[in-house]
């Protein structure tokens, strides 16, 4: 498998309030790319927010390998390791298909 196919990209956006506008802009732009690419299950953007000691929630976006070309157009996005599925939310992509394809170990949470 080529390295480009297995490379994830991450983008730290800061706290929840600061992250809102860039997240919406990226989401809207990616929806077009996603549709043009045929909405495949392996093409997705995930978000993860985590609390800090200061009580803020910091947001990071993760771009799947199939979304790498799009991620490379975004200032600040950088190659990263595959994130763990725990705590991820699907921002753009097929649900639950993206989780099943990209995180085979993923199990939906029981309500």
C-alpha positions, -999 to +999 in steps of 0.1 A: +000+000+000+013+035-009+022+058+020-003+084+008-031+058+012-023+051+048-014+087+059-039+104+083-039+141+087-047+161+118-057+197+124-058+213+158-084+241+159-083+253+195-111+257+219-147+250+210-157+286+204-126+294+184-129+261+164-165+266+153-160+288+123-131+269+108-149+236+114-180+248+096-159+261+067-139+229+064-171+208+066-189+228+039-158+226+016-153+189+021-190+181+014-184+191-022-152+170-025-169+141-008-198+142-032-175+144-063-155+114-050-186+093-048-191+094-011-170+063-004-169+049+031-131+054+034-133+092+028-142+110+060-134+138+085-137+130+122-136+154+151-125+149+186-128+173+215-112+170+249-113+190+280-083+208+294-073+218+329-087+253+322-121+238+315-122+244+277-128+218+251-101+217+224-111+204+190-089+184+166-101+173+131-088+140+116-088+134+079-088+098+067-062+087+041-087+090+013-092+127+024-055+134+025-055+154-008-082+177+007-063+180+041-031+190+023-050+222+011-057+233+046-031+254+064-020+237+096-031+202+087-002+178+092+004+141+089-004+122+121-009+087+133-043+071+130-064+083+159-081+058+183-118+055+175-128+061+211-142+097+214-143+104+177-173+120+161-180+117+123-180+153+109-184+144+072-187+109+058-210+079+057-223+066+090-217+040+102-198+029+071-168+051+077-163+038+112-166+001+100-141+006+071-116+029+089-119+014+124-128-023+121-125-027+158-152+000+164-184-010+181-214+014+183-222+026+218-252+010+234-279+034+246 
